[in-house]
Amino acid sequence: MIKKTYLSSNLPVIMNKMNYYRSFVLGIWIKHGARHESSSKNGLSHFIEHLFFQGTSKRNARDISFEIDSMGGDINAFTSREFTALYIKVLDSSICKAIELIGDIYSNPLFPEQEIEKERSVILDEIRTINDTPDELIHDLFMENSFPDGLGQPILGKESTVSEITRKDIIDCYNNFYGINNCIISCAGNFEEKKLIECLEKNITAKTSNKSPVINNANFSSCLKVHEKDLNEIHLCIGFDTFPFKSPYRHALTLLNCIIGGSVSSRLFQEIREKQGWVYNIYSFTSFYYDAGVFGIYTACDRKKINKIIETIFKILKQIPENLKKEEMDRAKTQVISQILFSSESPSSIMHNLAYQELYLEESYSIEQQIKQIETVSFKELKNIASILKEKNFSITILGPISEKEIYIEK
């Protein structure tokens, strides 16, 4: 059962109690991510995420590692474009120990100078790894090209910006934006609610921030950008802006994504991979944010095939409103509902789902309600969304051994 309550500090806690599990997962979600950074401080949120685990007034980095292993649990964090999350997973017998540990990490980070320099080196290596991994790099380049202001900034930052971030930048950002008034807590698994709230009250320090994250409008840029690089293949991302997370069209677009390129029975996979044999992998994807959304298509191919593939992608997208079949919609609904049900079997997935709903919708929907939202999408609505997308302007990003003058595009 999903329940929302508040600590005495007014920090929201969204919980789903499931007695049939032995595990417990809790996440602290901070409403600050890559899009909230200035271009000169790009990568600051991700830097802070790393440093959370490098010591508090009570523990050093080694203590944190040994303590979580002694519980047989897992503790980690991630940064996204719109938030940063710390999370911990343990057996239900270690809940209070786990909350004390993650509460200390979140509430009392020291950001020691020597650890900052170590983590700077680690992050720079992480950025170089991405730059050497073209199927990951292409997505960063695509977002940068499509949303050049704020939203498109790389989550890890750039070598030039990460190299210049100071301890003062880190402390100021933490003090300005990481207080409980910019946070939520989500948790799922087997727990006793009263004891859980008592542990949270005791261990989450009620520090508040004086500022709220600044959100630059997500302005989509329709463009073609070719990034020449000596690779064995051409990597391609094509996409356009769609709808924010709150949009009533989100569910229809999720189904349309399955039909276009989100599964092995999808049109892109069947035509370009199975029938033509032009690529090893091709897929479409969706991302939803506070004020924007993205639909994209990724593939990698031989340079001789790139123009044929782009032409075929546009042809498939153009034809969908006219020849969409109801059986495609039914198959997509089955796929999406299955994914919802599969995720309901994982406390970690449930914790993430609760957080996303609270962050973007400010309310929670049960598994049954989420399934109903998918089931009630009509064939007419799906065709209408396909027609809207047909008129969208595209952003095209290409990475590999090819020049812009070699790309021929006719939509």
N, C-alpha and C positions, 0 to 999 in steps of 0.2 A: 504494500500500500504506500502510495506517495504522500508525503506530508511536508509542509513548509512551516518553519518556525523561525524565531529570531533570538539571538543571544541578547543579553542585557545591553550590549554595545550596539544593538540594532543590525548586527551582521546576519544576513539571511543564511539559513541552513535548510537545504532541500535533501530529503532522505527517503530511501525506499528500503523498508525492513523486509528481509526474506529469511525466515527461520530455517529453511531447508538447505541453507549454505553454511559452511564452516568458515568462510572467508569474510573479510570486511575491507572495503576500499573507501578512501576519503581523499577528496581533492580540494585544494585551496586555489580558486581561480581569480586572478587579478586582471582587471580591465585595462591592461596596458600591453601593447604589442608593437610590432614593427611599423605599423602605419601611423603611430602616434609620435614617432621620433622625427627630429629635424634631419635633413639630408646629411648634415655634417656629423651627426651622432648616430647614424644608421648602424644597427647592431647592438645598441646599448641594452635593450630589453633582454636579448639573448645572452649578453655578457653577464647581466645580473642573475639570470637563471642559473648559469654555471656557478657563480660565486655563492649562491645560497648554500651549496654543499661544502664550502671551503672553510667553515668554522664559525662558531658563535661564541658568546661569552662563557659557555659551559662545555663546549665540545670543539675539538679540531676535526679536520676532514677524516682522519683515520678513525677517530671515535665514532663518527657518524656511520662509516662503512661497517665497522665491527658490530655496532649496536643493531643495525637493521638485519645483518646476517645472523646475529644471535637470536633474533625473533623468527628467523626463517621467512622473512618478508622481502618486500621490494619497495624501494623508494626512488622516485625519479621526477623529472620535470620536462616541460617542453614550452617553447615559445611559438606563437602563431602571429598572424598579421594583426589580430585584434585583442589578444590576451596572452597571459602567461599562466601556466598551471603547475602547481606542485602536487604530487599525489603519493599515497602510500597504501600498500596492500599487505595485510597480515591475517593470521588466523584470529578468530573471534576471541580467543583467550588473551590476546595481546593488544586490545584496542586502546586502553589507557596509555600504555607505554608508547604505542605508535603515535597517538595524538600529542603526547608530551614531546616526542622527537620532532615531528613535523611542525608543531607549534613553535618550538625553539628555533628551528631553521628559518621559518617565515618571519617570526617576530624579532629575532635577535641576531641577525647576520653582522659580522664584524668587517667584512670586506678588507682583510689584511693586505697590505701593499705587496708582500712577497707572493701571495696567492693570486693577486690580480695579474702579476707578470707571468706566472705559470699558466693561468687560464687564457691569457691573451695568446700565448704561444699555441695552446691547444686549439683555440678557436680559429686562429690563422691557418693552422693545419687542416681544420675542418672545412674552411672556405676553399682551400687549394684542392682538397679532395673532391668537393662539388665541382670545381672548375675542370677537374680531370674526369668527370662523370657526365658525359653529354646528355644522357637521357634524364638527368636531374637538372643540369644547368639550363637546358632549353626551357623548362617551366619557369625558372626564375627570370630568364630573359623575356619570356612571353609576358609575364606579369609586369615587369618593368616597362616594356614597350606599350602595353595596353593601358596601364594606369600609372603614368609617370609621376603623379603627385601622391605621395603617402602610401596608399594601399599597395602599390606595386613594388615598394622597396623590398630588397631581399631580407629575409628574416635573420640570417646570420650576419648581415652587414657586409661591408666590403673591406678588403685588406687595408685600404687607405684610411677608412673611418675607424675601424677597430684598433688600428695602430695608434690612433691619436686620443682614444678615450682615456680619461684620467680618473683617479679615485674620487675626486670631487664630483665629476660628472655622475659617477655611479651612486654616490651617497645622496646627491641632490635629487636624482631621479627616484631613488627608493623613498626618500622622505616626502617627495612631492606627490607620488602617484600610487604607492604600494600600501597605503593604509586601509583599514577595514571598511571605510566608506566607499572604496573602489573594488571591493571583493565580494565573492559569494563562496559558500562551502557546499559541496554536494557529496553524498555518501550513499553506499548501498551494501547490503549483505546482512549478516546476522549480528544484531546488537540490541542492547537494552537502551531505549531512548533516554530515560532519565539519567542514566550513568554517562551516556554519550554527551549529553548537553553539559553535565557537570564537568567532564574532562575538557570540553571545548572552552567553557567559561574560565577554567583555571589556566589554560595553556595558550590561548590565543590573545596576545596582548592587545588591548584596545587603543592602538595608535591610529590616529586619523590623519588623512592627508589634507593639505590646504588647497589642492588643485584637483581638477578632473582632467582626464586625458583629452587633448585637443584632437579633434577629428577633421582632417581636411576632406572636402567633398571628393568622392571617387569619380573623377571625370575620365570616361573611356576615350582612348585614342585609337582611331582606325588607321592602321598603317601597315606597311610592309618593311620589315627590317631583316637584313641578312648579316649574320655575324660569321665572317669567314674564319675557318679554323681547319687545320690539317687533321682530318678524321677519315675513317674508312667509309662512313655513311653520312647521308644528309639527315639531320633531325629536324622535324617539322612540328610546329604548334599553330593551329588555326582556331580562332574563337571570336566571341562577341560578348558584349555585356547583356545580362539578363535581369533577374529580379532579386531583391534582397530576401533575407531569411524570412521576414514577416509576410512576404507576399502570398496571397492565396493561390498564385500560380506555381508555387514551388513544387507542389506534389505532381502536377501535370508535367512539369519540366523533368522531374526525376524519372517519370515513366518514359518520357520521350528520349531521355538519355539512354535508357536501356535499349530502346528500339534502334536508335541511331548507331551507338557504338559501345554500349555498356555491358555487352555480353557476347558470348561466342555465336549466338544466333542473330546478332545485330546485323544491320544492313552493311555497315562499313566492314566488319570482320568477314562476313560471308562473301562480299564482292571483291574486296581488295586483298584479303589474306587467302581465303579458300578458293575462290573462283580464278582470280588472276595470278595468285602466288607472287605478288609484287613485294610483299613485306613479311617479316616474321611476326610483327606485333602491330596492332592498331587499336586504339580505343578512344572513347569520348569520356568526358568528365564534367561535373558541375561543382561549383563552389558558391556558397552563399555568405554574404556579409551583412553588416548593419544597414547599409544604404546602397548596396550593389550586389550583383551576382555575375558569374562567369560560366559560359558553356565553352568547352574547348575540345579539340581533337589532337591527339598526338600519334606520330608514327616516325619510323626511321627507314630509309631506303637507299638504294643505289642512286647516284646522282642522275643517271640516265632516265630514271623513272619518275623523278620528282614532279615534273609538269603534268604527266599523265595522272598521277595520284591526286594532285591538287584539283585538276579538272574533274576527276571522278567524285571527289568529296563534294564539290560544289553541285554537281549533278544530282547526287543522292539527296543532299539537303533541299535542293529546289523541288524535287519530286514528292517529298514526303506529304505536304498538305493535300496533294491530289490523289495519291495512291496509298495512303495509310490504311491498314487493314485492322479490323476489330480484333482478329486473333493475335495480332502483334501487341495490342494493348492488353489483352487478357494474359498473354505470356509475360509481359512486363510487370503487370500487377502481381502475378505469382512470384516473380523474382524478388520484387521489392518487399512484399509481405514476408517472404522467407527470410530475407536479410533482417527485417525487424524482429522476427521470432528468434532467429539465431542469436541476435545481440541480446535478447532478453534472458538468455541462458548464461550470460557472463556478467557478474557484478561490476567488473571494470567498465564494460560497455554501457551498462545501465547508469553508472556514475557519470560517465561522459555525456550521455544522452540527457540526463537531468540538468547538467550544467549548461549545455547548449540551449535547451528550452528556456531556462531561467535567464540566461544572458541575452538571448535574442527575442524571446517571446514574453518573458516575465510571467510565465505560467507553465504548468506541467500537464502533459497529456499521457494517459496510461497507454499501455501496449494496445489495448482494444481500441482506444480512440485513434491512435496512430494508424492502425490497420484500416479503420473506417474511413479516415481521410484519404487513403489510397483507393479503397474500394469505390468511393463515391465520385471519383474523377470520371466524367462522362467522355464518350467518344467525341462528341461535339467540342467539348472543352479542349481535348487533346489536339484536335485539328486546328482549332483557333490559335493555340499556342504555337503550333508548327507554322501557321501562316504569319504570325508576328515575327518569328525568328527568321523566316525567309527574307524579310525586308531589312534585316539588321546589317550594319556595316561591320566588316571583318577586320580583325588584327591578325597579321600573319608574321610569324617569327621563324627564321630558318638559321640553323647552325651547321656549319660543315664546309667542305672544300668546293664552294660554288660562289659566284658573284651575283649581285642583284640583277644585272643585265641578262643573265641566263634564265631568270624566272619569268615564265609567261602565265599571266592570270587573266582568265575570262570567266566571270561569274555567270 
